[in-house]
Amino acid sequence: ALELKLTPALVLLRSTLDQLQEKDTAKIFFQPVDLSEVPDYLEFISQPMDFSTMCTKLEGHAYCSIADLEKDFNLMISNCLKYNSKDTMFHKTALQLREVGGAVLRHAHRQSQSIG
Ligand SMILES: CC(=O)c1c[nH]c2ccccc12
């Protein structure tokens, strides 16, 4: 039935997001950048993104595929690389997360192909 077919896709999306969050050991991407702490953030970043927002979107069925999840993950990383200069921990952490997260997403793409 349709709901049986859709469930594995949601399960894979949740597991992929969980795996990506686990790689953010410093938890710098767990919450939106605090605009009261960083008042100029929106002068540089037009579309903020973070894992908590991605989780809300996922449960709200905003993601139809791993590719949709990957788009927001890449947005989150590129925001961080843009706002934070190269010599910061944030910038370096984003570069690392981009690599390890890429491997998680490649594996999830392969799994989603086997679900069909
Ligand atoms: C992910 C990110 O860019 C940030 C996460 N926490 C922050 C605090 C100040 C400025 C940037 C950030």
The ligand as a MOL file (V3000), in Angstrom:
LIG
                    3D

  0  0  0     0  0            999 V3000
M  V30 BEGIN CTAB
M  V30 COUNTS 12 13 0 0 0
M  V30 BEGIN ATOM
M  V30 1 C 27.1100 27.9220 12.3750 0
M  V30 2 C 27.5380 29.3140 12.6510 0
M  V30 3 O 27.9190 30.0700 11.7540 0
M  V30 4 C 27.4770 29.7670 14.0070 0
M  V30 5 C 27.0870 29.0000 15.0750 0
M  V30 6 N 27.1540 29.7630 16.1830 0
M  V30 7 C 27.5810 31.0010 15.8700 0
M  V30 8 C 27.8150 32.1080 16.6760 0
M  V30 9 C 28.2880 33.2630 16.0730 0
M  V30 10 C 28.5010 33.3250 14.6920 0
M  V30 11 C 28.2620 32.2180 13.8810 0
M  V30 12 C 27.7970 31.0530 14.4910 0
M  V30 END ATOM
M  V30 BEGIN BOND
M  V30 1 1 1 2
M  V30 2 2 2 3
M  V30 3 1 2 4
M  V30 4 2 4 5
M  V30 5 1 4 12
M  V30 6 1 5 6
M  V30 7 1 6 7
M  V30 8 1 7 8
M  V30 9 2 7 12
M  V30 10 2 8 9
M  V30 11 1 9 10
M  V30 12 2 10 11
M  V30 13 1 11 12
M  V30 END BOND
M  V30 END CTAB
M  END
